[in-house]
Amino acid sequence: MEKLIQTLERINWDFSDYSSVKFPLDINSIPWYPATFPSLIPKFLIALLSGKGSVVLDPFGGKGTVAVEALKQGRKFVYNDLNPFAADIARNIMGTLLGSFEDGEQITKIIRSDREMLEKDKLRQCEDDEYVGKDETVINQLYEQDFWNRLDRNGINRDVVYWYHKDTLREMLAIYDAITGGEKDFSYHVRKFAFAAILKGVSSQRGHFTYVTDNCLPETIRYYNASAAYCSMLERVDGAVKEFRKQFSAVNFGGNLHHLIGESVIHCGDARGLDWLGDESVDLVITSPPYLCAQDYVKTMRLINLFFPEENLQDIISKEIGARFMRRKKSETVVQNFYDDLDRVIGELWRVLKEDGYFCLIIGQGKGKITDGYDTVQAVVDIAVEKHGFDKVFQTVRRISYKMVRIGGVDNEEIFVFHKRKREGKG
């Protein structure tokens, strides 16, 4: 244990040189998702705290950073997230990786065929590169009934016209047809993965992502070339997959990715209830729960929901732990509910973690009036140690680099490593 702690202490956890822009071949840098940690954090923790074939759980799985890093090092993963759009990202990543291992040129073939398809339908129809946004009368007169019928047949929300230029949308619908036109096989996952990654970039809302979260429609609708952005993203996916294959093969001599993914789990559900997982069934937990009132995770996925609507969306949103929209409620109620929720989560983590296993927690203090006077980080640590019996073996503060998008205004976060001690008389 002492040697482990010394090793953990020697790592510079700031990773100040890391940004997704500088690591374009990291497959986890492709999908956008709010408040994610650098892949280097789980990379080191997995290497130090687990062995080959171990099962690594992230109950707040997000875009699957822990899952991908687990695979790279020959570990199985258990992914969970309440957000259905996050779980879909994870499925698309895994589907993309699996297909590429069968045929390393499959994505290249998709790029070629989709580029040809989009080139055939290249003619612009709208005379203006931009027009006024928000105005229902102005926007609706651009579209004929056949267009609305097309949206309705595909189950696409009509509000897409308030976010995208008419010609941008025409290109996006051609991509959408390519995604949904066949089976949910390798090509489906690749196309949807790339499509979801360009949605904010080709929208007319150029402000911070919270403008999308809060449904702030763009004042001006501008044309952005969705076809070019999509093909460029497919090329980036291709490069990232080839880099993953290289890293996986270097670390896992003769390793079977199909077996690892087949033995792993992607689950969309509430971290407060992991009853689908057996007692002492995982070797390592690495997770970063929501920082109180810092983000609205499901709402940030508003644009993908326009094209692939999720049923019971409002019910899912209402179940988010510590969501940003709660900042308008009474502090004492919101804070106590946050503690109660994480108490339930940590209790579940204790149950599913094997004896002598480790629980790694990356957490920060949300900023804002609602957290004034509360030390939510220490309170969560106390729940883990005093109520559930974890031993805290390591703690450090990491500074979030200015090169990275801030997490709800948070400048620093803390990394904790807890140990589930073996009961006396066992092993």
N, C-alpha and C positions, 0 to 999 in steps of 0.2 A: 504493500500500500504506500509506504513512504517513497519508494522509487517512482511509482505512478504519479504521486502528487508533485514530486520534483520535476517530472517531465511536463506535466500540465502547466506548471509555473514558468517553464522556460519558453513557452509558446507566446508569441505576440498576437494576442487575440483581436487586436484592432483591425488587422488585415487592411490597412489604409490604402494599399495600392490596388485593392480589388474593386472592380466595377464590371457590370455586365457588358459595357461597351468595350472594355479592354479584353474581355474573354468571350468573343463572339462564337467560339467553337464549343462553348459549354452549353449542352442542350438545355440546362436549366435557365440559361440567360435568355432563351427565346420567348417563352410565354411571359406576358406581363402579369404581375400579381402584386398587390400592395404588401408592404411591411414584411419582406422576406429577408432571411439572413444569408450571408455569403456561404456558398457551398463548402468553403474551406473549414467552417466550424464543424459540421457533421463529419467531414472527411477525417479530421484529426481525432474526433471523439470516437468514431467507429473503429478506427485503426487501433486506438489505445485501450478501448473498453470492451471489445468483443473479438471473437475468433471466426475463422472460416465456417460457414454454415449456420452461424448464429441468426436469430430472428430479431430484427430491429423495428421497433414500433414508433410511429409518430401519430399521436391522436389528433393533432391539429396540422394535418399533412400539407395544406396549401397546395403549391404547384408541384410538390413531389421532390423537393430538394433532398431530403433525407433518404427517400426511396431510391433515387438515382445513385447517390453516393454509396448506399448499402450494396447495390448491385455491382458497382465498380470494384468493390472489395470482396466480392464473393459471399455476401450475406443475403439472406431473404429479408423481405420487408413486410410490415403490416402497416398499411396506409389507412387513415381515417380522416374525414373532414365532413362537417355539417353542410358545407357549401357545395351544391351539386355541380357548379361550374368548375370549381377547383378539382373535384374528383374526375370530371371529364378531361381536364388537362392531364391529370396523371394517367388516365386510360389511354389518351392519345399518345403520350410519350412512350408508354410501354408497347402499344401497338406498333408505333413507328420503329422502335428498337427491334422488336421481334421480327418484323418483316424484312428489315435491312440485313439481319443476320442470315436470312435464307438466300437473299440475292442482293449483293452490295450495289447493284446498278438499278434497283427498282425505283428509287427516288429520281434518278436521272431520267428514267423513262417517263415518269409522271411529269417532270418539268417539261420535257420535250412535247408531250401530248397536250398538256394544258396550255403551253405557250402557243402552240398551233391553233388550238381551239379559241383562245382569246384574240389572236391576231385576225381570225376570220370575222370577228364581231367587233371590229375596232372603230367603226364609224361613230362619230359624235352626233348627237341629236339636238342637244341644247345649244342655242346660239350664244348664251352668256356663260363665262367662266364662273361668275358668281351672281347671286341674287339674294334678296332679302330673306332672312330666316324668321321663324316663329309665326309669320303671317299665314294663317290657314288658307285664305283666299288666294294669295299670290302663289303659294306652293301647290295647292290642289289643282290649279288651272294648267299646270305643266303636265299632268298625268291624265291619261284616258282610262275608261272603265276596264279595258283589258288588263291594264297594269294592276289595278286594285284587285281584280279577279285572280291574277297570278299570285299576288301576295296571300290572298285568302286561301287559295288552294294549297299553298305550301305551309300555311300556319304561321306566316311571318307577320309580325306586328306592324300595322300601318304607320306607326310613329317613326319608322326608319326614314321617311321622307323629310323629317325635321332635323336629321343628323347628317345626312349625306346628300351631295349634289346628285341631280338626276342621272348624269352620265357615269358618275362614280358608282351609283347604285345599280345601273345596268350591268356594269362590269362585275360587281359583287354578286349579282343574281346569277350570272353565268358561272361563276365559281361555285356558288351555292348549289346549282344544278349538278355540277360535277361531283360535289361532295355527296349529295343525297341520291344520285342517279343509280347507284348500285348497291352491292352488299356492304355491310359494315366490316370490311376487310382492311388489309394494310393500307390501300390507297385512301380509304375513308379517313383513317386516323391521320395520315400524313397531310391530306388536304385540309381537314378541319383544324389541325394543329397550326398550320401556316395561316389559315383564314382568320382564326381567332387572334393571332398575334398582330395582324395589321389593322384591326377594327378601330382602335383609337387613332392610329396614325393617318388614316384616310378619311376620318370624320371631319366635319367642319368645326367641331369644338376644339380649339387649339389651346385652351387653358389647362390648368392642372387637372389631374384625373378626378379630383373631388368635384369638379364641375359636372362630370358624368355621373358620379355617385349621387349628387344632389339634384339630378335631372335639370341642369341649367342648359336649356337648348341654345344652340349657337345663334348669334344675332345675324350673321351673314353665312349663307351657304356657298361654299367654294368647291371647285372641281379639284380632286386629287386622283391621280392615276392608280386605281386599285389593281389593275392588271399587272402593272410593272412592280408595284409593291408586293403583290402576292408571289410573282415569279422570283423576285429577289429573296423573299422569305423562304421559298422552297429550296433555293440554292443554299441558304444559310442552314436550313434543317439538314440538308444533305451533308454539308461539311461537318456539322455537329455530330451527326450519327456516325460518320466515318471516324471522327476523333474519339467518340465513346468506344467504338469497336477496338481501336488501337489501345486505349487505356485498359479496357476490360481484358484483352488478350495478354497484355503485358503483365498484369497482376494475377490473373487466373489462368495459369497454364493448363490448357485443355478444358477450361471451365465451360459449363453448359448454361448459357443464358436462358434458353427455353425452360430448363428445369428450375432455375432460380425464380423466374417470373411465374412459372406455373405453380410453384410452392408458396408464392407470395400472395398478398391480399390487398385489394383496393375496395374500401368500404365507405359508403356515404352515410354518415350518421352522427349522432350526438356523442361527444366525448364523455359526457356525464353518465352514459350507459353503455359500457363495453361488454354487455352480457353475451355477445356473440363470440367473445374470446374466452378461452378456458383459463382457470387458475394457473399461475406460474407457467405461462405458455410463451413468454418472450424473454430474451436475454438482455436486451438493452432498450431503454426509452430515451429518445432525443426529441424535444419539442419546444416550441415557442408559442405559448397561449396568447390570446389577444391582450393587448395593453389597454387598460381601462379607458373607454371612451375615445380611443385613438382612430379606429377604422370601422367602416361598415363594409364588411367583406363581400357579402352577397350583392349589395347595391353597386359596388364597383364593377360588377360584371353585367351592368345594364345593357351594353351594346350587344353582347353575345346572346343575351336573353331576347333581344328583338328578333333574331334569326332562328334561335332554337329555344323557344319559350319553355320555362319550367313550370310545371303544375304546383300548386300550393306554395307559390313563392312568398306570399306575405306571411304564411305560417312559419316558413323556414327563417325568414328575416327576424321574426319575433323571438326565435329561439337562440339567436346569436348571443354568445357570452360577452358581456362588457362592451356592447356595440356603441359606436359613436353617437347614434341617434338618441341614446339615453341621457346625453349630457344636459338635456333640458329638464330632467326630473330632479327630485330631491337627492342631494349628495348622499345622505346617510342611508337611504334606501338602495340607491344604485350601488354604492360601495359594498354594503352588506350582502346584496345579492351576488355581487362579483365574488366575494369571499366564499359564499355558500356554494356557488357553482364550481369554483376551483377546488374546494374541499371535496366535492363529489368526484371530480376528475382525478384528483390525486389518490383518493381512496381506491378508485378503479385501477390506477396504475400500480399501486401497491399489490393489489390482488393478482394482476396478470403478470407481474414481473417475478422472475425466478429468484430464489434466494441467492445471495452473493452477486446479484445483478446491479446495474447502475441506472440511475434516472438523471438525465441531463436536462436542465431547465434554462432556457434563454429568455429573459424577461426584462422589461423596462417599466419605468413609472410614467404612465400617461400624463400629458400636460393639460392643464385647463383648470377652471374654477372648481370643477367637481372633485378633483383629486387634491385640492389644497388642504393641508392639514392631515393628509393620510400618507403613510408609507406603505403603498400597496405591495411593493416587492418584498419587504420584510415580513409583512403579514402572510403572504403566500408561502414564504420560506418557513415561517413558524407553523403553518398548517402541515407542511410536509414533515417537519421534524417532531414537533410536540404532539400533534394529533395522530399522525400515521406511522411514526417510528423510524423514518429515514435518518440515516447518519449523513450529515453534511461533511464531505471530505475535501471539497475545493470550491473556491469562490473568487471571481475576478470581475473587474469592471472593464468593459470594452467601449472605446469611443467610436461612434458611428461617423465614418468619414464624410467630409463635406462633398466628396466626389460621388456620394451615394444619395439617393432620395431619402429624406428624413422620414422616420416612422412616426407619423402623427406629431411632429415637432420634437421628438425625443432625441437628445444629443448622445446619451449613453444608455447602455443596457448592461445587465449582469449575467454572467454564466455561472451556474451552480452545478456541481456534480454531487449527487446523493448516492448512498450505498444502502442496499437492502441486506443487512447483516444476516448471516446464517444463524439459525436457532441453535442454541447450545445442545450438544449431543448428537448433531446431525453431521454427516459427511466428514 
